[in-house]
Amino acid sequence: MPRIISNIYRNIYIYSKSDKSILFIQKIYNSFICFYIKIVSIEEKDFGGFKQIFNMRSKEELLRLMADYVRDMEDEAIVDIAKEYLQAGYPAKEGILDGLTVGMEEAGKLYDEEEYYIAELLLCADAMYAGIDVLKDRMEENVDKKIKTVIGVIEGDTHDIGKNLVKIMLETAGFEMIDLGRDVAVEDFVNAAIKHQAGLLCMSSLMSTTMYGMQRVIEGLVESGYRDNVKVMVGGGPITHNFAMQIGADAYSDNAIEAVSVAKRLCNQA
């Protein structure tokens, strides 16, 4: 850089015939040199990353990287990218919805295509939560009101991997999750929905012998007088759309990725 400035100064000096012009150019030259010395003497940690000013990645690049790192299970590397995203001044909410969630959706597709198994999905979720931990503290205070959502596996069934994935996806999409766990009694679903004033209730079952417990939950909501205040979404291995309609549910979701769009539509968040 000093050589470039020096060459500019020399050329101007040669072609200038005015002493005042020479003096003026000399002052500019000295100012540039002083500026350069200050820049190179400031440590990057104190300067806020001077080098990054010229190598700053775009929001789209950083969102894509966050999505890639979630999909590729990079739970350590994603922390640095999430921090870089915030330091660049980009909105945290978009980082979660357009970066981390996209990566989890891509992981879900790989699971559907049998390239990923449950173990890989859970590692992807770990990476996503690592990114969320960085971004969540910078979420705007005036975000839309979260929909309280009760979720659990119906009584008699202890298979909760699918339920956990739906919880992760809905939580990332901005729903406030109340997780009742697995083997949840009918009355516990009803009581939790009323207690938390839930706008959405999600139930799953992986066993045909327990799936009809979902119908008893819906009947309990009707008897309590709370049914009109809550939307009910069901899912799980033996569950179908026809079964969901038959028991009085509002919607059926085939997988964790679809559950987000279905839930948003039910709660007018789409």
Secondary structure, DSSP 8 states (H G I E B T S, - for coil): -HHHHHHHHHHHHHH---HHHHHHHHHHHHHHHHHHHHHHHS-HHHHT-HHHHHH---HHHHHHHHHHHHHTT-TTHHHHHHHHHHHTT--HHHHIIIIIHHHHHHHHHHHHTTSS-HHHHHHHHHHHHHHHHHHGGGS-TT-----EEEEEEBTT----HHHHHHHHHHHHTT-EEEE--SSB-HHHHHHHHHHTT-SEEEEE-S-TTTTTHHHHHHHHHHHHT-GGG-EEEEESTT--HHHHHHTT-SEE-SSHHHHHHHHHHHTT--
